[in-house]
Amino acid sequence: MRQQRFRGAGLSVPFLTRRTIAMPLALYALTAGAFGIGVTEFVIMGLLLDVSADLGVSISSAGLLISGYALGVVVGAPLLGTLTGRLAKKTLLLALMVVFTVGNLACALAPDYWTLMAARVLTAFAHASFFGVGSVVATSLVAPNRKASAIALMFTGLTVANILGVPFGTWLGQAYGWRSTFLAVTLVGVIAFAVIALLVPRDEPVAADEEESSEGTLAVLGRRPVLLGLLTTVLSWVGVFAAFTYLAPILTRVTGFSEGAVSPILLVFGGGLVAGNLLGGRLADRHLVPTVVGTLVALSAVLFAMTAAIHQPITAIVAVGLLGAAAFATVAPLQMWVLEKAEGAGQGLASSFNIAAFNLGNAIGAWLGGFVIDHGPGLGAVPLVAGLVPLAALGVVLMALRLERGRAIGKPVTAQC
């Protein structure tokens, strides 16, 4: 892997060997972009009533704006990944922030429902590629033993978006109209573009003789370890969103909280997101495989414990915070897991696909939770069923480790033949 270098002002310092006490400022520029994307993705949940009333559509139709965004993330990962593989990473990040900014402006100005849907899908195209390429850039900015922590720091923007950005955006939209929220996020996009342009170091475009062909880059998606890594991500977040999607009705109908108490309790969930995200990154830097295994076990255990905890107010609040921590403790380890399996030319594409895998897990998880409520044991059993899915993800990890061990044992034998 080539070392990225600072360029300009006569300074040339290898990123991968540079020892720093604090994280590079460029990482905080990536965090700013992640914050804006996080607000855009989730704030629509708090504005469904406002959007449906203003555009004259049903609440369920307004809810499809969430599904449309998720679809844009899944489609955008392979589309932009194959079209932009040779671009310099900083150039690509700036281009993605332009797409993000223009998309949010289009949302704010959308005259009707379908225009808004198209603008949401366009905005989502930037999502997977930004986090995917951003993960690769983040790991290039720090020493090898801090790569997962660098990814976690970038994803902190997403967690802070849930704690601060989404509640503020919801308040803003309810007070001044939902379009004002998207105008505010447009401004965030402009600021993120500026700080990325200023702080993220330049890198060279990929030369034809230095990089694999586009077919070779795509070939990374045919590698069994990468596919197993993507499947692990999907399954882990099916479990997370099967429970998270229905937290509000669980807290009100099962635990007995009032609707007004849900928002403060979700702040506890957000605090767990931040803590789990940073802890997962730090542990993954030390021992990646044990962290991947341990976080999946922890996630499953928390979901199982929620089944009993949601029947008492205090234990329910604790369980919500632990769910946030356990959920985001998996993010940096799973992203690093896929990056290590991809290696070389296909890292950016595989990383983007892993972000799409998180969102695919979100969509399937929401469906699974709804199925349990409508056709299964009911609302109170959602955490129990959700807890089974990370165990399936753990099985995939153990299968991948066994295959790797078999290949490692087989190589010397082949060499002697």
C-alpha positions, 0 to 999 in steps of 0.5 A: 500500500502506497503511503499518502503524503502531505503536499505543499509548502515543501512538507512531505511526511508519510502518513502511515509512519507519522506518530501523532499525539492527536488525530490529524485535523483532516479526520475532523473534516471527514467527521463534518461530512459524516455529520451532515449525511447522518442528519439528512438520512435520519431527520426525515423521520421526525418530519413525516407529518409535516411533509405529508401535510404540505405535499398532500400525501399520506404518512405511509407515502411520506415514509417511503422517502426513508426507503427511497434514501436507503435504496439510493445508498444501496444502488449508489455504492456499486454505481459510483464505485465503478465509475470513480475508481480511478479518481484521486480520493480527495477529488472524489470526496469533494465531488460527493459533497457537491452531490450531497449539497445539491441534493439537499438544496433540491429537497428544500426546493422540491415542488411535489412529492416525486421531485422530493423522492428523486432528490432524496435518492440523488442525495443518498448516492453520496452516502455509501461512497463518502463513508467508503472512500472516507474510511480508506482516507481515514486509515491512510492518515494515521499509524497502522495501530490507529486505523480502526480508531480513525474510522470510528472518529469519522463515524462519530459525525454520524452518532453526533448527528443522531444526538444533536443534529436530528433533534435540532433539525426536527425542531427547526422543521416543525417551527419554520417548515420542513424545507428549512431543515434541508436548507440548514443541511445544505449549509452544512454541506457547504461547510463540509466541502470547505473544510475537506478542501482545506484540510484533507491532503491531496493524493494523486489520481490512480495511474493505469500502470499502478492500479488494477483495471476496473474489472480487477477492482470489481473482482474484489467483490468475488472474493469469498472473504469479502463477501463473508464480511459483507454478509456479516455486516448485513446480518449484524444490522438486521438485528440492530434495526429490527429492535431500533425501528420499533423502540418508540412503540416498545417504550410506550406500549410495553414499558408504559412510558408516555410519548413525551418521554421517548425523545429524552430516552433516545438521547440515552441511546445516542450517548450509547452510540458515541461511547460504543463507536469510540470503544469499538474502534479502540479495541479493534486497533488492538485485536481486530478478530476478537473485537469483531467476535466480542461485539457480535456476542455483546450485541446479541446478549444486549438484545436478549436482555432487552426482552426482559428489561423492557418491562421495567422503566429503569431497566428499559432505559439502561437497555436502550443505552446499552443497545446504542453502545453495542450497535455502534461498537460493531461499526469500526471493527466490521469496516476494518474487517472488510478493508483487510479482506479487500486489500489493494485496489478494491478497498474503496469499492469494498468499503463502499459496499460495506456501507451499503450492507449496513443500510441493507441490514437496516431495511431488512431489520425494519421488515423483520421487526414488523413481521414479528409484530404483525405475524409473530409473537408480537411487539414484546418479542422483537428484541428476542428475535432480533438477538438471534440475528447477530448470532448468525453473523457470528457464525459467518465470522467463524466460518470465514476464520475457519476457511482462512485457517484452512488456506493457511495450512494448505499453502505450505503443503502445496509448496512442498508438492 
